[in-house]
Amino acid sequence: MTNPASKPVRRNALLERLQSEFAVFKDFKPLAIGIHKQLMERIPDLDKNKVRIAMHSHTASTRYLKALIEGAPRFDLDGQPAGEVTAEQQEVAAQTLRDRIKQVKDRQKAEAAQRKADEEAAKRQEKLEQLAEKFSKR
């Protein structure tokens, strides 16, 4: 298992602000299509690029994808229903999660294999050093 301290924590100040101001972000509810336009109307001083990055971070999160898979209604900034999550959107979210889980498992397998190879190499080196020490005494 990887050391969580070794992964840098990426913080997005705008996303944190959205999560503190809007329950739909805080609760990871499926967002209405085009909700970024509502955001720009409500908070006109937002930088469009920062909104795009924050929206991507939010909608790519595991919690958000799980909410899409459940197929609940979509919500606007006020928490009012604004459309439905389609079956196709549910499937895309499910596939994204499956792919993500597979990548994590593959990475963990590769790391475990590397650790095992490193341990075996260290044992071989130790054994060689022991043999060298044994025969250098003669």
Summary of the structure (lengths in Angstrom):
residues: 138
radius of gyration: 24.4
end to end distance: 44.9
largest distance: 85.6
contacts: 311
relative contact order: 0.10
helix: 69%
strand: 6%
